[in-house]
Amino acid sequence: MRVAVVPLLVAIVMAFPLAGAPSFSAAAETQPLLIGYLEFTDDPRYDEKRAYARIRVRPHNRPRPGAEMAIRESHVLGRALKMKFSLERGEAKTAAGLISMIERMAAAGVRYFLIDADAAVITALGAATMGQDLLLFNISEPADALRGAECRAQVMHVIPSHAMMTDALAQFLVARIWREVLVLKGPKGEDAAFAAAFEASARRFGVRVIASRDFVLGNDPREREKNNVA
């Protein structure tokens, strides 16, 4: 999974003078712009699993290499703007640990943070930074609540929400005239959230869910009933 950080850098540059940083006219030399990159240690969303025939199954990889590549690719943009972009990476095992890192980096002048963490952690970070002159960018968590009940003015999202993805899926089904669907729902909370988002999108676009079944991707004989969709 590669994060679209180059367009994100443009957005950060546009906000740069508004965040208490020196204006471009204040000096002719290159201005540094340090961006914090924070991730959750041992994030279970990235756990590798094995399915049927030992096929490796992982939803996606950590987005950090994409962010690092985008920083490298930003050199031309940086030269044109007389700015030098760089990442300061940190990770912690708890939300409190990440909050401490934000406080430390903010004290050193960092105002922009890319956050690779789940909904609960992002909610905690958003609550802890309310009213501060900071911008947090959610780069990996699609939970709808982050754009709803848990929305915070200083938290931006550069990944589509579950609702956005399921709206697109429902529109594709309508375009193909596939208006009756079977929903296979996995055992995790995120699976339930995605299934609920899809059912809402299906109602919105006129797709009929004929059945919703629990499903486990794998070949465990103890889960045979949940592996069989016949």
Beta strands, then each sheet from edge to edge (+ up, - down):
strand 1: 31-40
strand 2: 49-50
strand 3: 56-57
strand 4: 83-92
strand 5: 112-116
strand 6: 135-138
strand 7: 155-157
strand 8: 180-185
strand 9: 208-214
sheet 1: 4+ 1+ 5+ 6+ 7+
sheet 2: 2+ 3-
sheet 3: 8+ 9+
end
